[in-house]
Amino acid sequence: MSLVEVFPGRSFSAFLFDMDGTILTSLVAAERVWIRWAERHGVDVAMLLATLHGKRSIDTVRALNLPGIDAEAEAAAITQAEIEDVDGIEAIPGVAPFLEALPRERWAIVTSAPRALAARRIEAAGLPLPGLMIASEDVERGKPAPDPYLLAAARFGVAPESCLVFEDAPAGIAAAENAGAPVVVITATHATMTHGGAAETPHPRFADYHGLTGRPLPGGLGLFEGR
């Protein structure tokens, strides 16, 4: 099934991509770092891995309510460890040509990762940096709040409803839903994700980007459909 079949007669003003699990897989690298951190702080590893994906590190650490720790300092240390550990990071199949087919000024990455970490992972995956990136430090409320996707749409000067969001994790899907944007779910990493991905989502799902190459539509810059 193609995007055209999923959204017949529909055009979009911009494509907004989550990063981890959506355009690249950093699952193994990220979980290595978080497991080490959890073990040092006596945090239940299984519980942590089931809840951390798609969220900002600072939100994950704060939610644990660990006594006697500086949440911001801990989140910063985790981010630095993740920047240093990029072994095994790879692009999701088919995403590189998909992105290359889109005008650079009409797609963005909207990630819960800090900007420095996002740039490092994108580079490690061999993917292009976007012209616009919304990172964790750009919003007061991270996913599942709609703020990151609302901000991306505002930066493009378009309505959220005219943006097609690509996501993989429940928190990100909820953020897009809360922003009023249509969603496509990429399932490439779901089989290996501790939280099981978004198995119950009502949104269209694709294993990867093969067959989803975007192309400009007649009638104006920034209108796209899949083929």
Secondary structure as UniProt FT lines:
FT   HELIX           3..6
FT   TURN            8..9
FT   STRAND          14..17
FT   TURN            21..23
FT   STRAND          24..25
FT   HELIX           27..41
FT   HELIX           45..51
FT   TURN            53..54
FT   HELIX           57..64
FT   TURN            67..68
FT   HELIX           71..84
FT   TURN            87..88
FT   STRAND          90..91
FT   TURN            93..94
FT   HELIX           95..100
FT   HELIX           104..106
FT   STRAND          107..110
FT   HELIX           115..124
FT   TURN            125..126
FT   STRAND          132..134
FT   HELIX           136..138
FT   TURN            143..144
FT   HELIX           147..156
FT   HELIX           160..162
FT   STRAND          163..167
FT   HELIX           170..179
FT   STRAND          183..186
FT   TURN            188..189
FT   HELIX           190..192
FT   TURN            194..195
FT   TURN            197..200
FT   STRAND          205..206
FT   TURN            210..211
FT   STRAND          214..216
FT   TURN            218..219
FT   TURN            221..222
FT   STRAND          224..226
//
